[in-house]
Amino acid sequence: SQSPTNESSSVGGEDRDSSHEHHQGTNAIHKPDVIIKDDAIFQKVSEEFITRAVQALEPMKAHNDVFKITRSMSDEGEKLTIGLKPGEGQYILQVDLNTKILSLTSPMSGNHVYVLCGYTGKFIGMEDGHNCEGMIVRDMIRHCHGLPHF
């Protein structure tokens, strides 16, 4: 028999364990030993991710009236902004080298925070373990013409 105090229960695919002591599926990323916190590794992988994102998004310029990709540095780290036509908003990917997180601000799905997973080498959502690349693709195909090719 399962005890609700020391086992995760899954209802409708959602992890109901708020203590995060036991993990199932993608929620394993909440374990501290799985999150990459090494400065050099995080910086290298985040730079590679931003470069890959630019390459994946670049072809979409030809299919959208306004699709401005700007790569810049901020106090926190590298920043990628995708500006759309007025009233459509913008997508922002912000690397934070101090806290070792990647943030996505999307006019379609809001704000998301990602950590670098030591198992997969991918940026995955802190809340539910979703893949950052997948969220960008999902939002872009609903919002813009074309498809990012990660």
C-alpha positions as CSV (number, residue, x, y, z in Angstrom):
1,S,0.0,0.0,0.0
2,Q,1.2,3.5,-0.8
3,S,1.5,6.2,1.8
4,P,0.5,9.7,0.7
5,T,3.2,11.2,2.9
6,N,6.2,9.5,1.2
7,E,5.1,8.7,-2.3
8,S,4.3,10.9,-5.3
9,S,0.8,10.6,-6.7
10,S,0.1,11.4,-10.3
11,V,-3.3,12.7,-11.2
12,G,-3.9,13.6,-14.9
13,G,-0.2,13.5,-15.5
14,E,0.6,16.1,-12.9
15,D,2.9,15.4,-10.0
16,R,1.2,16.1,-6.7
17,D,4.2,15.8,-4.5
18,S,4.9,19.3,-3.2
19,S,7.8,18.2,-1.0
20,H,9.9,17.3,-4.0
21,E,11.5,14.5,-2.0
22,H,10.3,11.8,-4.4
23,H,10.2,12.4,-8.1
24,Q,8.7,10.7,-11.1
25,G,9.3,11.3,-14.9
26,T,10.4,14.8,-15.8
27,N,10.0,16.1,-12.3
28,A,13.4,14.5,-11.4
29,I,15.0,17.9,-12.5
30,H,14.0,19.3,-9.1
31,K,16.8,17.2,-7.5
32,P,19.7,19.6,-6.9
33,D,22.3,17.1,-8.1
34,V,20.7,17.0,-11.6
35,I,20.9,20.8,-12.2
36,I,24.2,22.0,-13.7
37,K,25.6,24.8,-11.6
38,D,29.2,24.8,-12.9
39,D,30.0,28.3,-14.2
40,A,32.1,27.2,-17.3
41,I,29.7,24.5,-18.3
42,F,26.6,26.6,-17.9
43,Q,28.2,29.5,-19.9
44,K,29.3,27.3,-22.7
45,V,26.0,25.4,-23.1
46,S,23.9,28.6,-22.8
47,E,26.0,30.3,-25.5
48,E,25.6,27.2,-27.7
49,F,21.9,27.3,-27.1
50,I,21.5,30.9,-28.0
51,T,23.5,30.3,-31.2
52,R,21.3,27.3,-32.0
53,A,18.2,29.4,-31.4
54,V,19.4,32.1,-33.8
55,Q,20.1,29.5,-36.4
56,A,16.7,27.8,-35.9
57,L,14.8,31.2,-36.0
58,E,16.8,32.9,-38.9
59,P,14.8,31.2,-41.7
60,M,11.6,32.5,-40.3
61,K,12.5,36.1,-41.2
62,A,11.5,35.4,-44.8
63,H,8.0,34.3,-43.8
64,N,7.0,37.1,-41.4
65,D,6.5,40.8,-42.2
66,V,8.5,41.7,-39.0
67,F,10.8,39.3,-37.4
68,K,13.8,41.0,-35.9
69,I,16.4,38.8,-34.1
70,T,18.7,40.7,-31.8
71,R,21.5,39.1,-29.8
72,S,23.0,41.2,-27.1
73,M,24.7,41.1,-23.7
74,S,23.0,42.4,-20.5
75,D,24.3,42.5,-16.9
76,E,23.0,39.0,-16.3
77,G,24.4,37.4,-19.5
78,E,23.4,36.9,-23.1
79,K,20.0,38.0,-24.3
80,L,18.1,37.1,-27.5
81,T,15.1,39.2,-28.5
82,I,12.7,38.3,-31.4
83,G,10.7,41.4,-32.2
84,L,7.5,41.0,-34.1
85,K,5.2,43.5,-35.7
86,P,3.5,46.2,-33.5
87,G,0.8,44.7,-31.2
88,E,2.3,41.2,-31.6
89,G,4.9,41.5,-28.8
90,Q,8.3,40.0,-28.6
91,Y,10.0,36.9,-27.4
92,I,13.0,37.2,-25.0
93,L,15.5,34.5,-24.0
94,Q,17.7,35.8,-21.1
95,V,20.6,33.9,-19.7
96,D,21.4,34.6,-16.1
97,L,25.0,33.5,-15.4
98,N,24.7,34.3,-11.7
99,T,21.7,32.1,-10.9
100,K,22.4,29.6,-13.8
101,I,18.9,29.9,-15.3
102,L,17.5,30.7,-18.7
103,S,14.3,32.7,-18.9
104,L,11.8,32.8,-21.7
105,T,9.3,35.6,-22.0
106,S,6.7,34.7,-24.6
107,P,3.7,36.7,-25.7
108,M,1.9,33.4,-26.2
109,S,2.6,31.5,-23.0
110,G,4.1,34.0,-20.6
111,N,7.2,33.6,-18.5
112,H,9.1,30.4,-18.0
113,V,12.3,29.6,-16.1
114,Y,14.7,26.9,-17.2
115,V,17.6,25.1,-15.6
116,L,20.3,23.1,-17.4
117,C,19.6,19.4,-16.9
118,G,22.7,17.3,-16.2
119,Y,21.0,14.2,-17.6
120,T,19.9,15.6,-20.9
121,G,22.1,18.6,-21.4
122,K,18.9,20.5,-22.3
123,F,17.2,23.5,-20.7
124,I,14.2,22.2,-19.0
125,G,11.4,24.1,-17.1
126,M,11.7,24.3,-13.4
127,E,8.0,24.0,-12.9
128,D,7.1,21.0,-15.0
129,G,10.2,19.8,-16.8
130,H,9.2,20.8,-20.3
131,N,11.9,21.4,-22.9
132,C,12.7,25.1,-23.7
133,E,13.2,24.3,-27.4
134,G,9.8,22.6,-27.5
135,M,8.1,25.7,-25.9
136,I,9.7,28.0,-28.4
137,V,8.6,25.8,-31.3
138,R,5.1,25.4,-29.9
139,D,4.6,29.2,-29.4
140,M,6.1,30.2,-32.7
141,I,4.0,27.8,-34.9
142,R,0.9,29.2,-33.2
143,H,2.0,32.8,-33.4
144,C,4.2,33.2,-36.6
145,H,4.6,31.9,-40.1
146,G,7.2,29.2,-40.4
147,L,8.8,26.7,-38.0
148,P,12.0,27.0,-36.0
149,H,14.4,24.2,-36.9
150,F,16.3,23.3,-33.8
